[in-house]
Amino acid sequence: MSVTEQQVKDVLKEIVDPNTAKDLVSSKAVRNIKIDGADVTLDVELGYPAKSQIEGLRKQVITRLKGIAGIGNVSANVYSKVVAHAVQRGVKMIPGVKNIIAVASGKGGVGKSTTAVNLALALVAEGATVGLLDADIYGPSQPQMLGISGRPESADGKSLEPMEAHGLQAMSIGFLIDVETPMVWRGPMVTQALQQLLNDTRWRDIDYLVIDLPPGTGDIQLTLAQQVPVTGAVIVTTPQDIALLDARKGLKMFEKVGIPILGIVENMSIHICSKCGHEEHIFGSGGGDRMAKDYEVQMLGALPLDVGIRVQGDAGKPSVVADPDGRVAEIYREIARRVAVKIADQAKDMTSKFPNIVVQNT
């Protein structure tokens, strides 16, 4: 007795991907169903990096299909494929970069750079090729957070090779200047430096480029919003009312220029005493949730006020690589998957599909 394709699809309709909350058929993840008598082979294509999820999903697909009466061997190939998604109108894509994620905050001191580097490393951990651009020209912190020293190489004297650490491609003004040299530059010089770091770096086939923005809504943020092809923005805040006031301004700025908000990350949401285990909301509670609800955006995750996050960042080994099996790394990976799923849901970039129109006299 042979199995029908409809039987296979009916079973796959009941399997919901926990990361997208959609079943495998309606999300168009199922590809190439082949039936040979009682044997079935198929592919499941995920639009986001999911190294830690693939085996569990593959086993679930096989187990559920084995429940079909008379079925023989079942082979399921589950894999990730990240594609480029649409950006602001009239802004050209950057060679070697599929998607750009801007990590922003309205004010300093809320853990934006720590979030950016751990988000980038969590995407690497899930199997993506990732770059990190430190756009904080006045206060670059990524060289220390990634434990990178030295200068980037330039093969042609014009472009720069990205520095590498923990499987991440990185670029920062901090690689090009002395650690103690202050950047006494006016706005136009800063925005030009950002453009050069972004466009003159030879990014190598990157799925996601995470840009760690300086705090505020000034020149750099506006340049990025108007001239850089940003796929979406992540807003970082703490639960404190003062931080939320400024985070809302950052969110509104991205909305005004047509950049989708991927979600909100709340840092320092709770402090757990390392001596007695007492839990306390030092900076207030529920601020990120309220902001997400007010603006109808996703709350991507909340991180504790944990001394380990600070120590690991200062030591050049952020939490995701320093303690990959720890709870903090797990939260960052959840945030990374949510960001990637949100991007996967957006319209795809079709500019490369358009034919070149040539006008000639005949």
C-alpha positions as CSV (number, residue, x, y, z in Angstrom):
1,M,0.0,0.0,0.0
2,S,1.5,3.3,-1.0
3,V,1.3,6.5,1.0
4,T,-0.2,9.7,-0.6
5,E,1.2,13.2,-0.6
6,Q,-2.0,14.4,1.0
7,Q,-1.5,12.0,4.0
8,V,2.0,13.4,4.5
9,K,0.8,17.0,4.3
10,D,-2.1,16.4,6.7
11,V,0.4,15.2,9.3
12,L,2.8,18.1,8.6
13,K,0.0,20.6,9.1
14,E,-0.2,19.5,12.7
15,I,3.5,20.1,13.4
16,V,4.0,23.7,14.7
17,D,7.4,25.2,14.7
18,P,7.7,26.7,18.2
19,N,9.9,29.5,17.0
20,T,7.4,30.8,14.3
21,A,4.2,29.5,15.9
22,K,3.2,28.4,12.4
23,D,2.7,24.9,11.1
24,L,5.2,23.6,8.6
25,V,2.8,23.6,5.6
26,S,1.2,27.0,5.9
27,S,4.6,28.6,6.6
28,K,5.8,27.0,3.3
29,A,8.7,25.3,5.1
30,V,8.0,21.9,3.5
31,R,9.8,21.2,0.2
32,N,10.4,18.3,-2.2
33,I,8.1,15.7,-0.8
34,K,9.0,12.5,-2.7
35,I,7.1,9.2,-2.3
36,D,8.4,5.9,-3.4
37,G,5.8,3.2,-2.6
38,A,5.7,3.4,1.2
39,D,8.9,5.4,1.7
40,V,8.9,9.2,2.1
41,T,11.6,11.8,1.8
42,L,11.2,15.5,2.3
43,D,13.0,18.8,3.1
44,V,12.1,21.3,5.7
45,E,13.6,24.8,5.0
46,L,13.7,27.3,7.9
47,G,14.2,30.9,7.1
48,Y,16.2,31.6,10.2
49,P,19.4,30.1,11.8
50,A,18.3,27.3,14.2
51,K,21.2,25.0,14.8
52,S,20.0,24.1,18.3
53,Q,16.5,23.4,17.0
54,I,17.0,21.4,13.9
55,E,17.5,17.9,15.3
56,G,14.5,18.2,17.6
57,L,12.3,19.3,14.7
58,R,13.7,16.5,12.4
59,K,12.9,13.8,15.0
60,Q,9.4,15.2,15.5
61,V,8.7,15.2,11.8
62,I,9.9,11.6,11.4
63,T,8.1,10.3,14.5
64,R,4.8,11.9,13.5
65,L,5.0,10.6,9.9
66,K,5.8,7.1,11.1
67,G,2.3,7.2,12.6
68,I,0.8,6.9,9.1
69,A,-0.6,3.4,8.5
70,G,1.6,1.4,6.1
71,I,4.4,3.9,5.9
72,G,8.0,2.6,5.3
73,N,11.2,4.5,5.7
74,V,11.0,8.3,6.4
75,S,13.9,10.7,5.7
76,A,13.6,14.4,6.6
77,N,16.3,16.9,5.8
78,V,15.8,20.0,8.1
79,Y,18.1,23.0,7.3
80,S,18.3,26.8,7.5
81,K,18.5,29.2,4.6
82,V,18.8,32.9,5.3
83,V,18.0,35.3,2.5
84,A,18.2,39.1,2.0
85,H,15.1,41.0,3.0
86,A,13.7,44.4,1.9
87,V,15.0,47.6,3.3
88,Q,14.1,51.3,3.0
89,R,13.2,52.5,-0.5
90,G,16.0,53.9,-2.6
91,V,18.8,52.6,-0.4
92,K,21.3,50.2,-2.1
93,M,22.3,46.9,-0.5
94,I,25.9,46.4,0.7
95,P,27.9,43.8,-1.2
96,G,28.4,40.6,0.9
97,V,25.7,41.5,3.4
98,K,22.2,40.1,3.3
99,N,20.5,41.7,6.3
100,I,21.4,44.6,8.7
101,I,20.2,44.7,12.3
102,A,20.6,48.1,14.1
103,V,20.9,47.8,17.9
104,A,19.9,51.2,19.4
105,S,19.0,52.8,22.7
106,G,17.8,56.3,23.6
107,K,20.4,56.7,26.3
108,G,23.8,55.3,27.3
109,G,24.4,52.8,30.1
110,V,21.5,50.5,29.4
111,G,23.7,47.6,28.1
112,K,23.3,48.2,24.3
113,S,26.8,47.2,23.3
114,T,26.6,44.1,25.5
115,T,23.3,43.2,23.9
116,A,24.7,43.8,20.4
117,V,27.8,41.6,20.8
118,N,25.8,38.8,22.5
119,L,23.1,38.9,19.9
120,A,25.7,38.7,17.2
121,L,27.4,35.7,18.9
122,A,24.1,34.0,19.6
123,L,23.3,34.2,15.8
124,V,26.7,32.6,15.2
125,A,25.9,29.9,17.7
126,E,22.7,29.2,15.8
127,G,24.7,28.7,12.6
128,A,24.6,32.1,10.8
129,T,27.5,34.0,9.3
130,V,27.6,37.2,11.2
131,G,29.3,40.6,11.2
132,L,29.4,43.2,13.9
133,L,30.0,46.9,13.1
134,D,30.8,49.1,16.1
135,A,29.2,52.4,15.0
136,D,29.9,54.2,18.3
137,I,32.7,56.3,16.9
138,Y,33.2,58.4,20.1
139,G,33.2,55.4,22.5
140,P,34.0,52.2,20.7
141,S,33.7,49.2,23.1
142,Q,33.6,46.2,20.8
143,P,37.4,45.7,20.5
144,Q,37.6,45.1,24.3
145,M,34.3,43.1,24.5
146,L,35.6,40.8,21.7
147,G,39.1,40.6,23.1
148,I,40.6,41.8,19.7
149,S,43.8,43.8,19.5
150,G,45.9,44.8,16.4
151,R,45.0,46.6,13.2
152,P,42.9,45.3,10.3
153,E,44.8,44.4,7.1
154,S,44.2,46.1,3.7
155,A,45.2,44.1,0.6
156,D,44.6,46.9,-1.8
157,G,45.2,50.0,0.3
158,K,41.6,51.0,0.0
159,S,39.4,48.3,1.7
160,L,39.7,46.7,5.1
161,E,39.6,43.0,6.0
162,P,37.3,42.5,9.0
163,M,38.9,41.4,12.3
164,E,37.7,38.1,13.7
165,A,36.9,36.7,17.1
166,H,34.6,33.8,18.3
167,G,33.5,33.1,14.7
168,L,32.4,36.7,14.2
169,Q,33.6,39.3,11.6
170,A,34.0,42.7,13.2
171,M,35.0,46.2,12.4
172,S,35.4,49.2,14.7
173,I,37.1,52.6,14.7
174,G,38.7,51.3,17.9
175,F,40.9,49.0,15.7
176,L,42.3,52.0,13.8
177,I,43.1,54.4,16.7
178,D,45.0,54.3,19.9
179,V,42.9,53.2,22.9
180,E,43.4,56.5,24.7
181,T,42.9,58.8,21.7
182,P,39.7,60.8,22.0
183,M,37.6,61.3,18.9
184,V,37.3,65.0,18.8
185,W,35.3,65.1,15.6
186,R,32.3,67.0,14.4
187,G,29.1,65.3,13.1
188,P,29.9,65.2,9.4
189,M,33.3,63.6,10.1
190,V,31.7,61.0,12.3
191,T,29.0,60.1,9.7
192,Q,31.7,59.8,7.0
193,A,33.8,57.5,9.2
194,L,30.7,55.3,9.7
195,Q,30.0,55.1,6.0
196,Q,33.7,54.2,5.3
197,L,33.8,51.5,8.0
198,L,30.6,50.0,6.6
199,N,31.2,50.2,2.9
200,D,35.0,49.8,2.8
201,T,35.1,46.6,4.9
202,R,35.2,43.4,2.8
203,W,32.4,41.6,4.5
204,R,32.4,37.9,3.5
205,D,28.9,36.5,2.7
206,I,27.2,37.7,5.9
207,D,23.7,36.6,6.8
208,Y,23.3,39.3,9.5
209,L,25.4,42.4,10.1
210,V,24.7,43.7,13.6
211,I,25.4,47.5,14.0
212,D,26.0,48.7,17.6
213,L,24.8,52.3,17.4
214,P,25.8,55.1,19.8
215,P,23.0,56.2,22.2
216,G,20.7,58.9,21.2
217,T,19.0,60.1,18.0
218,G,21.7,62.3,16.4
219,D,23.8,62.4,13.2
220,I,24.9,58.8,13.2
221,Q,21.4,57.4,13.7
222,L,19.9,59.6,11.0
223,T,22.7,58.8,8.5
224,L,22.1,55.1,9.2
225,A,18.3,55.5,8.9
226,Q,18.5,57.4,5.6
227,Q,21.5,55.9,3.8
228,V,22.2,52.4,5.1
229,P,20.0,49.4,4.1
230,V,18.7,48.5,7.5
231,T,16.4,45.4,7.7
232,G,15.2,46.2,11.2
233,A,16.0,47.7,14.6
234,V,16.3,46.3,18.1
235,I,15.6,48.8,20.9
236,V,17.5,48.2,24.2
237,T,16.2,49.7,27.5
238,T,16.1,49.1,31.2
239,P,12.8,49.0,33.1
240,Q,13.6,52.5,34.6
241,D,11.2,55.3,33.5
242,I,14.0,57.6,32.5
243,A,15.6,55.0,30.2
244,L,12.1,54.2,28.7
245,L,11.5,57.8,27.9
246,D,14.6,57.9,25.7
247,A,14.1,54.4,24.3
248,R,10.7,55.6,23.0
249,K,12.3,58.4,21.1
250,G,14.7,56.0,19.5
251,L,11.8,53.7,18.5
252,K,9.8,56.7,17.0
253,M,12.9,57.8,15.0
254,F,13.1,54.4,13.2
255,E,9.3,54.3,12.6
256,K,9.5,57.8,11.0
257,V,12.1,56.6,8.4
258,G,10.3,53.4,7.7
259,I,12.7,50.9,9.4
260,P,10.7,48.0,11.1
261,I,11.2,47.6,14.8
262,L,12.1,43.9,15.4
263,G,11.5,44.2,19.1
264,I,12.6,45.4,22.5
265,V,15.3,43.9,24.8
266,E,15.0,44.8,28.5
267,N,18.3,44.7,30.4
268,M,18.8,44.7,34.2
269,S,15.2,43.6,34.6
270,I,15.8,41.8,37.9
271,H,18.7,41.5,40.4
272,I,19.3,38.1,42.1
273,C,21.6,38.4,45.1
274,S,24.6,36.1,44.6
275,K,24.8,35.5,48.4
276,C,21.2,34.9,49.5
277,G,19.2,34.5,46.2
278,H,16.9,37.4,47.1
279,E,15.2,38.8,43.9
280,E,14.8,42.6,43.6
281,H,13.6,44.9,40.8
282,I,16.2,47.6,41.3
283,F,15.3,49.6,38.2
284,G,11.5,49.0,38.4
285,S,9.6,46.3,36.6
286,G,7.4,45.8,33.5
287,G,8.8,48.8,31.6
288,G,9.8,46.9,28.5
289,D,6.5,45.0,28.4
290,R,4.5,48.3,28.7
291,M,6.5,49.9,25.9
292,A,6.1,46.8,23.7
293,K,2.3,46.9,24.3
294,D,2.1,50.7,23.7
295,Y,3.8,50.4,20.3
296,E,2.6,46.9,19.3
297,V,6.1,45.5,19.0
298,Q,7.5,42.3,20.3
299,M,9.2,41.9,23.7
300,L,12.2,39.9,22.6
301,G,13.5,39.1,26.1
302,A,14.6,40.3,29.5
303,L,18.0,39.9,31.0
304,P,19.0,40.0,34.7
305,L,21.4,42.4,36.4
306,D,24.1,39.8,36.6
307,V,27.8,40.5,37.5
308,G,28.8,37.7,35.2
309,I,27.6,39.5,32.1
310,R,29.8,42.5,33.0
311,V,32.8,40.5,33.9
312,Q,32.7,38.3,30.8
313,G,32.2,41.4,28.5
314,D,35.2,43.2,30.1
315,A,37.3,40.1,29.7
316,G,36.7,39.9,25.9
317,K,34.5,36.7,26.2
318,P,30.9,37.7,26.2
319,S,28.4,35.5,28.0
320,V,27.3,33.5,24.9
321,V,30.9,32.2,24.4
322,A,32.1,32.3,28.1
323,D,29.2,30.2,29.4
324,P,27.3,28.8,26.4
325,D,25.2,26.4,28.5
326,G,24.3,29.1,31.1
327,R,20.9,30.7,31.5
328,V,22.1,34.1,30.2
329,A,23.4,32.6,27.0
330,E,20.1,30.7,26.6
331,I,18.2,34.0,26.9
332,Y,20.4,35.7,24.2
333,R,19.9,32.7,21.9
334,E,16.1,33.0,22.3
335,I,16.4,36.7,21.5
336,A,18.5,36.0,18.5
337,R,16.0,33.4,17.1
338,R,13.1,35.8,17.7
339,V,15.0,38.5,15.8
340,A,15.8,36.2,12.9
341,V,12.2,34.8,12.7
342,K,10.9,38.4,12.7
343,I,13.3,39.2,9.8
344,A,12.3,36.0,8.0
345,D,8.6,37.1,8.1
346,Q,9.5,40.4,6.3
347,A,9.3,40.9,2.5
348,K,12.3,39.5,0.6
349,D,14.7,41.7,-1.3
350,M,13.9,41.3,-5.0
351,T,16.3,43.9,-6.4
352,S,18.7,41.2,-7.7
353,K,15.8,39.5,-9.5
354,F,15.0,42.6,-11.7
355,P,16.4,42.5,-15.2
356,N,18.7,45.2,-16.4
357,I,16.9,47.3,-18.9
358,V,19.1,48.3,-21.9
359,V,18.0,50.9,-24.3
360,Q,19.6,50.7,-27.7
361,N,19.0,52.0,-31.2
362,T,17.8,49.3,-33.6
